[in-house]
Amino acid sequence: MIPTADDGLAGLPARLAALPPSCGPVRLVAIDGHAGSGKSTLATRLSPALGGAPVVRLDDFATHDAFFGWVEPLTRLVLRPLAAGTAARHPVYDWERRAFTTTATVPPAPVVLLEGVGAGRRALRPHLAFLVWMSVPAEVAWARGRRRDGPGLAGFWARWEAAEHRHFADDPSEPFADILMTPRDGAYQARE
């Protein structure tokens, strides 16, 4: 769905496309927030408005054993190739099989969206052109995620919430965000 004047995103794609490149020829735009806050949905809505901007999903890098241990592979497999103006290839983690089972390719497009919990962490900020924070309280976002994933993943969510809390206590993204986005009834409210 292309953003419209009514959904609160109408000016954002043009604003992102006009930014100076931040990672070689690429404008790397991070979408961060708590699990269940709507990061994937926002990236999916922005991509077509940015000419089909590739979306790098941090869920493809995180694993059951290392929720936030993906900085080195992301840097080596995605950021360095994009900075060099070449396509990036990276393995994709299958959360059901608990293994990396496929590979994704990310072209060095004018804008590349990086979405996931921790996308705005300090190790990545030097590569970012823009940081969006999904402004949804943790408890609300986590309740959405639990509903989405169902009761079978309750144990996973208990571990995840503790890990996410530790991550943001040590390495917060929200204070460094260029814009705060609050999803409301299919639209967004932005705060600078």
Steps between C-alpha positions, in 0.01 A plus 500: 500500500645836395490762779228761467442839659253334737734238647768726646774368266444710188811717542730238651605313182609823325683609814689168520586500130645852529743410780871479424632144465627352826636157404688536173237600242215379725276694737463245778177566692446311826158425647536403866265444790377230733401161364140525382509879450437494123853527356444237230166651403652847463789365291256311277298819449804722433679267257272551196489876560880495478509325162505150648767573761650174627416409857761332719324329789703446816286193575700340216821545704387443859477144629347318796847493656607858423213747476736798465824335387463602136711819469810327358320293232276793405805726466705247305225361276277804442651834603846452348372383160240780487768754596707371207200538267456127448215262576497337841415135564418360840355183651144514634413342834193276506339543842302176474791281386749683723755518220617723216321340205490754214691800368385855423654752261492875568585731208672834567179697439473875565314421826527176697273447799643319804224391734507319828557533870839664543524646148600832655763363735825692548709265281272571203428871543813615308358321192148643528355788303183503713357321803128443554384394848161330523356677802296221659546417871683171555210334682255590219739386226584175679128424553449545122793268430369237739154513333661477156719201591248311715528314831745244361777760513434626855835363623682669215332832579600483866867461398465760223349770721781463756766514225339800330474684830872442565590605145318834511619571856860469375460635146185713456395607151207730573711800618683497166193471276444760230124442520260320733214321324186389683271263309131590543216319322695428180658846493803655669560800719853640469691704757837653433 
